[in-house]
Amino acid sequence: METLVWVVHVIAAAVLVVLVLLQHGKGADMGAAFGSGSAGSLFGSSGSANFLSRSTAIAATMFFITSLSLTYIYSHPTQQQGVMDKVNPAVAQPAPAPAAVNAVDESKAKDIPK
């Protein structure tokens, strides 16, 4: 789920950047009036402003929704366990080493039959 939100977030950010760069500012209208050619766009003279502004609003909404979703996902971690979290700690610890065998005292060694 997290990966899907990240993918949508990055795509929304890229689309938002492109849409903002495609829009012309308020000063571009004067250039269009004097024949710079931007008035004859693909969407018509007034259609591009509506299409681009609506598309920008949708991309911005998607960006904000995915931003809030990622914030929620990272602030409420799930109780997923890794491979090592499932290991029983009592079994995983090595057994204690056996006690060292005391060396036979030489004075008592003569009492031990051979």
BELBEL-V579109 format. One record per pair of residues at least 24 apart in sequence whose ideal C-beta (glycine too) atoms are under 10 Angstrom apart, sorted by sequence separation. I is the first residue (numbers start at 1). GAP is how many residues later the second one is. If there is no record, write none. Layout:
# BELBEL-V579109
i=I gap=GAP
i=I gap=GAP
This chain:
# BELBEL-V579109
i=24 gap=24
i=23 gap=25
i=24 gap=25
i=22 gap=26
i=23 gap=26
i=24 gap=28
i=22 gap=29
i=23 gap=29
i=22 gap=30
i=23 gap=30
i=19 gap=32
i=20 gap=32
i=23 gap=32
i=19 gap=33
i=22 gap=33
i=23 gap=33
i=19 gap=34
i=22 gap=34
i=19 gap=35
i=19 gap=36
i=20 gap=36
i=18 gap=37
i=19 gap=37
i=18 gap=38
i=19 gap=38
i=16 gap=39
i=19 gap=39
i=20 gap=39
i=15 gap=40
i=16 gap=40
i=19 gap=40
i=20 gap=40
i=15 gap=41
i=16 gap=41
i=18 gap=41
i=19 gap=41
i=16 gap=42
i=17 gap=42
i=15 gap=43
i=16 gap=43
i=15 gap=44
i=16 gap=44
i=14 gap=45
i=15 gap=45
i=16 gap=45
i=12 gap=46
i=13 gap=46
i=16 gap=46
i=12 gap=47
i=13 gap=47
i=15 gap=47
i=16 gap=47
i=11 gap=48
i=12 gap=48
i=15 gap=48
i=12 gap=49
i=13 gap=49
i=14 gap=49
i=12 gap=50
i=13 gap=50
i=11 gap=51
i=12 gap=51
i=11 gap=52
i=12 gap=52
i=9 gap=53
i=10 gap=53
i=12 gap=53
i=13 gap=53
i=8 gap=54
i=9 gap=54
i=12 gap=54
i=13 gap=54
i=8 gap=55
i=11 gap=55
i=12 gap=55
i=9 gap=56
i=10 gap=56
i=8 gap=57
i=9 gap=57
i=8 gap=58
i=9 gap=58
i=7 gap=59
i=5 gap=60
i=6 gap=60
i=9 gap=60
i=5 gap=61
i=8 gap=61
i=9 gap=61
i=4 gap=62
i=5 gap=62
i=8 gap=62
i=6 gap=63
i=5 gap=64
i=6 gap=64
i=4 gap=65
i=5 gap=65
i=2 gap=67
i=5 gap=67
i=6 gap=67
i=1 gap=68
i=2 gap=68
i=5 gap=68
i=2 gap=71
i=1 gap=72
i=2 gap=72
i=2 gap=76
i=1 gap=77
